[in-house]
């Protein structure tokens, strides 16, 4: 999620977030339960086909670094990595109100300027927060290879 003060964010309870909210700006309230260290992640990578010298950009959405599968010239494999586009990322876990027997939780990914390398965010653990940002899909690979949000 990105911090954005402008625009009209729909205020939601964590348990009310649905697929119709993807790509839209939302606002949630909850208690910060955990915060990770700030880590560099690859946003995208540019490759060069060794056959035709075409440049291919691959957006990195998984934790596994991906190379191009095939070039437009038909070549499969044999790509030279030119550059990785990196950014800082940090994950926080926000718990909403109790829903049934347990609290509903959501992972919030902070990017670039929103990350806190000074770890002041650790002082916020256990405190209430309101987070506003764009809801995006983050694929999570399970042990059977399926992807879930």
N, C-alpha and C positions, 0 to 999 in steps of 0.2 A: 504494500500500500504506500501511496505517496502522500505526504503532508501537503494539503492545499487549503488555503483559507478562502479562496474565491470560489464562486459557483454554489449551486445548491445540492448538497449531499443529502441523500435519503437517510434518515435516522432509523436504524434497525437494531433489534436484539440479535445477538449472535445466532441463536437458534432459528431465526426467521430468514437468514441468508439463503437464497435459492439461485438456480442457474440463470433466472431472468435478470439478476443483478450483475452478472458478469459484464465487464467493460464499463460499468457505471460507477459514479462516485457515491460511496456510502459512508456513513458515520456510525461507529459502534462505541459502546461504553463497556468497560470491564475492569478487572484487576490484573495487573501485570504479574504473571506467575514465574516466568523464566526469561532469561536473556542469554543469547550465545555470544561468543567472542566475534569480533569483526573479522571477516575472512575475505580474501579476494576470490572472485568467481569470474568465469569466462562468460560474457554475454553473447559473443559471436566470434567466429574465426573466418579468415580468408585463406583460401587455398588456390594453388595454380595447378592446372592439369598439365602433366608432363608430356602429353601428346600434342595438344593444340595451343597450349599456353593461356587458355581461358581462365579468368578469375571467377571463383565460386565462393559465395558467402554462405556459411552454415550457422544459423541461429542455434545456440546451445540452450536447450530447455531442460535437459536431464542432468543428472549428476555425472553421467558418463560422457566423456568428450567424444563428440561425433565428427567424423570426416565425411566428405561427400560420398554418396553411393555410386553416382554415375555422372559423367560430364555430358554436356549437350552434344559432343562429338561422338558419343557412344562408349568412350573408355570407362571401364570399371576399375577403380583402384589406381594407385600410382599418382598421388597428389602431394604437392609440396606445400607445407604450411608456411604462409607468408607472415601473418600477424594474428594475434589474439586481442580482441577488444575486452578489456577487463573492467570490473567495477567492484567496489566494496559492498559487502552484504552482511546483514545481521538479522537474526530471527528472534522474535519475542513471542511468547505464548500469553494470550489474553483470555481470561476466564470470564464468562458472562454470568448471568444469574442462574440459580439452580433450576434445572428443568428435569422433573422427575426426581430420581435419586441422586443424580450427579450434576456437576457443573458442566456447562457447555463451553468448549474451548476452541480457539482458532489460532493458527499460526499466522503471524504478521511478519512479512519480509521487508526490512528497511534497506534502502539502496543508497549508495554514494553519500551525499551530504546529510542524509538522515541517520546514518550510522553513528555510533558513539564509541570511538576508540578509547576515549578517556575512561570508559566504563561507568560514567555517572548514571547510566540507565540501571545499573545494579542497585542504586539507591532507591529506584522506583519500584523494585519488586515488593509486592504486597500492597501497593497503592493503586487507587482508582485512576483511570485514564480514559480520555475520549480520543479515538483515533479516526481520522478522516482520510480517505484515499480511494483510489480506483481498485475495484475488485478484479483480480486477474486469476486465471486458471494456472495452477502449479501442479503438473503431473507428478504423481508419486508412484513409483514402481513397487509392486508387491512381490512376494516370493514366487508367485505363480506367473509373473510377467505382465499382469494386468496393470492398467493405469487408473488411478482414482485421484480426485481432487484432495 
